[in-house]
Amino acid sequence: MKQLPITRETEQKLFFHNYARLPIAVSHGEGVWLVGDDGTRYLDMLSGIGVNALGYGDKRLVAAIGDQAAKLIHASNLFMMQPQFELAAKLLELSGLSKVFFANSGTEAIEAAIKMARKWAGQSGDQHKKEVLSLSNCFHGRTYGALSLTAKAKYSDGFEPLLPETGMITFNDIADLETKVSAKTAAVFIEVVQGEGGIHRISQPFIDRLKELRQQYNFLIVADEIQAGCGRTGTFFSYSPLNADPDLVCLAKPLGGGLPLSAVIGSEKVADVLSYGNHGTTFGGNPVACAAGIAMINAIDEDKLMENASAIGSYIHEKLQLLAAKHPQILEIRQYGLMIGITVDKEAKYYVEQALQKGVLVNATSVNVIRLLPPLCITREEAQKCINTLDEIFSEERAG
Ligand SMILES: *Cc1c(COP(=O)(O)O)cnc(C)c1O
């Protein structure tokens, strides 16, 4: 068979036009370096949208995947499988929570959490307790339930009608929180650090008030840790330093070490919410993905990657502050471990293209935010290369 040319033209012919792909084809990776088909090496400050926590080609991950694939690739949830049990036990230990449900993607974890919240609220005996709330500027996914919670119109325009009995609370606005939640509220979904929204963290007073209101109205707090979780912010869960005490936690992106895997973890309060046949998935908790997840979590521990996320995150923050003092194009820097947002005075797309030309992969989100989500194993030298490249781009831009 003749090999297809991997070009934009072929791409346009083959696929629906929903992805604005970068004009590069990639073949493999080494550590934080992603390598193109033509041999070009890119410093990857994006890690497959926050997925590749260990970077590329981690031997432990590859071995775990190979060993499990040789034994059993799939059997379905009709059976019990050791890798699922081991990963579930690890997640319960890390969270201190009670029960796990595995799915395949972030949006599916959110769907499961919405279903659990509605069913749990229904069990309270109040037929009107169905409302699921989220925060302005949030992102929870693309399937109908998750999309209905997602803030920005650009994701939902044209796809209406969305799920009924949903609503939005203005981010970090305590007065708005107080007016929106009520006895009708089944759950409030939060990203403690908003990712797609441009790296914004919920304030401590907002979390504290949310917990008080939960006490008053009896609803669930659902933490979407899909992007911020698994160590990226320096703790395994980004809610821990703020003591958010969620009833349900959703994990995905890095959870399967690059394979599709997500989880919903629930507290004792919701431990019995589902009954047999209530919810399920054919692939969810795939044993190869779970084996990769175990290897990923073990590597985070072994290599002290959460400490590294904190240390390198602070280092990058410090260096970015210096750049901000030098370049007026930088308006604000927000950083929580290795979740970093740089607000600039124009569309961040411009900087994504410039950085790409200099061999550094960064990402634009929320229109004018440059987002960095490097692998958790990034070194100081690699981080410095990214800083130098940004410095160069801002300087060249001002020189005209
Ligand atoms: C990426 C993301 C999702 C959706 O995950 P998918 O795997 O793309 O469905 C949901 N919530 C947050 C916070 C995310 O970053």
The ligand as an SDF file (V2000), in Angstrom:
LIG
                    3D

 15 15  0  0  0  0  0  0  0  0999 V2000
   -9.4930   17.8530   29.6180 C   0  0  0  0  0  0  0  0  0  0  0  0
  -10.4710   18.1300   30.6910 C   0  0  0  0  0  0  0  0  0  0  0  0
  -11.7260   17.4950   30.7290 C   0  0  0  0  0  0  0  0  0  0  0  0
  -12.1930   16.5600   29.6320 C   0  0  0  0  0  0  0  0  0  0  0  0
  -11.3910   15.4470   29.4980 O   0  0  0  0  0  0  0  0  0  0  0  0
  -11.4190   14.5700   28.1340 P   0  0  0  0  0  0  0  0  0  0  0  0
  -10.5600   13.3960   28.4450 O   0  0  0  0  0  0  0  0  0  0  0  0
  -10.8960   15.4440   27.0550 O   0  0  0  0  0  0  0  0  0  0  0  0
  -12.8460   14.2000   27.9220 O   0  0  0  0  0  0  0  0  0  0  0  0
  -12.5630   17.7740   31.7980 C   0  0  0  0  0  0  0  0  0  0  0  0
  -12.1950   18.6130   32.7780 N   0  0  0  0  0  0  0  0  0  0  0  0
  -11.0010   19.2200   32.7910 C   0  0  0  0  0  0  0  0  0  0  0  0
  -10.6410   20.1240   33.9190 C   0  0  0  0  0  0  0  0  0  0  0  0
  -10.1040   19.0250   31.7360 C   0  0  0  0  0  0  0  0  0  0  0  0
   -8.9250   19.6710   31.7150 O   0  0  0  0  0  0  0  0  0  0  0  0
  1  2  1  0
  2  3  1  0
  2 14  2  0
  3  4  1  0
  3 10  2  0
  4  5  1  0
  5  6  1  0
  6  7  2  0
  6  8  1  0
  6  9  1  0
 10 11  1  0
 11 12  2  0
 12 13  1  0
 12 14  1  0
 14 15  1  0
M  END
$$$$
